[in-house]
């Protein structure tokens, strides 16, 4: 199965082509852009396809990061994945960014806490077993709850929230999600309908109320 994976959930705009049968990455393209994923995504997909020497018509599945992460970026990626899947007549699957972080762990065999700094003293968190199976759903917790959990056992911490364990005021780096890992997980994932964003917090920008202008 040829998988096209795309990631717009963080500061990167990434795409990769992966051969699921051969368990081999065929090509990828990544640019750290921060914002503006909508303007960059299709060119990034084209670059990944060119690197893999594969035409879009050969793709058999789309995988997309669904969050948690950038509210706007996630919307861009999920919409693109669903549109591409519809036009190609193939399935699309969603991949959690926390799952990607867990599978980026350097040393397997120890349970993993995938933990992202969600700001405002909150953490996006998910627990994984030593074999990287999820132990419960993704959730948003307080920094104090994260610290308590992290001290409750032997965990490998993956993600930007790690420095907050020792310093609540630490300046954390933006999380970056390996597009090759996303592609591998996309090849292994079971199809479960159209991918949908994984929002653990509502958008910062909300419509104002009480200021509507009456229509003539």
Secondary structure as GFF3:
##gff-version 3
##sequence-region A 1 216
A	DSSP	beta_strand	2	7	.	.	.	ID=ss1
A	DSSP	beta_strand	12	19	.	.	.	ID=ss2
A	DSSP	beta_strand	24	32	.	.	.	ID=ss3
A	DSSP	alpha_helix	37	52	.	.	.	ID=ss4
A	DSSP	three_ten_helix	56	58	.	.	.	ID=ss5
A	DSSP	beta_strand	61	67	.	.	.	ID=ss6
A	DSSP	alpha_helix	71	88	.	.	.	ID=ss7
A	DSSP	beta_strand	91	96	.	.	.	ID=ss8
A	DSSP	alpha_helix	97	103	.	.	.	ID=ss9
A	DSSP	beta_strand	112	119	.	.	.	ID=ss10
A	DSSP	beta_strand	122	128	.	.	.	ID=ss11
A	DSSP	beta_strand	139	142	.	.	.	ID=ss12
A	DSSP	alpha_helix	143	150	.	.	.	ID=ss13
A	DSSP	beta_strand	156	158	.	.	.	ID=ss14
A	DSSP	three_ten_helix	162	165	.	.	.	ID=ss15
A	DSSP	alpha_helix	179	188	.	.	.	ID=ss16
###
